[in-house]
């Protein structure tokens, strides 16, 4: 399986992360500050231009208030 950042699952994950950020009431710049990254990192993540590793997903879950396991389960459903 190619590691494409434009895969349907990657796009779905990016959309889910945007929803969680907005539900948490954070702007991209706020999330970037909490993650200790540049806003461009968040922009690339949310646009699907950057792949998210499992450690980042766990950290995002802590900051945004979601369970990473639930996100993975939703992504794995057809």
N, C-alpha and C positions, 0 to 999 in steps of 0.2 A: 504494500500500500504506500503510495507516494505521500510524503509529508508536505502537503500543500496547505498554505494558509488560507486558501480560497475554498476549502472543502465545505460541504453543507454543514457538517458538524461544527467546524470552526466558526462559521457564520452564526449558527444557532447559539453556541457558547457566548460569542461576543454580544449577541442581542440579549441574552439572559443576564450578562454582567452589567450591561447598560441599565436594564430594568432594576436590578438590585441596587445599583448606585443611586438611581433616581429615587427609589423607594426609601433609601437611607437619608435622602435629603442632601446629598453631597454633589458638588460640582466636580468636574474633572480635576481642577486644580486642588480641591480639598482632598480628594482621594490620593492624588499624587503626593501631597504633603504627608498624609498618613502612611503611605507606602514607602516614603523616602526615595521617590523617583521623580523624574521630570514629567510635566503635564503631557509632553509628546509621547511618553511611554504609555500613558493611559489612552491617549488618542489612538495610537497604533493598536493597542489591545482591543479597544472598543470598535474599531473599524475592521477588525479581523486581519490586520496586516502583521500582527505579532502573535505567535503561538504562546499559550499559557502552560507553564509546567505545573505539576501537582503541588509543589511547595507554594507557588504563587497563588494557586486556587485556594489553598488552605488559608493563607494570609488574607486574601480578599474576603473569604467567608467570615473571618474574625472581625474584620473592619466593617464590612457591610451587613453583617448579621444574618448570614445564611449558612446552611449546612452544605459543605462541598459534596458530601455523599449524595444528597438529594439532587444536586445539579448533575452529577455524573449519571445517576439513575435516569433522570429526565432525558439526558443526551443519548442514552443507550436504548431508549424505547424507539420503536419504529412507528 
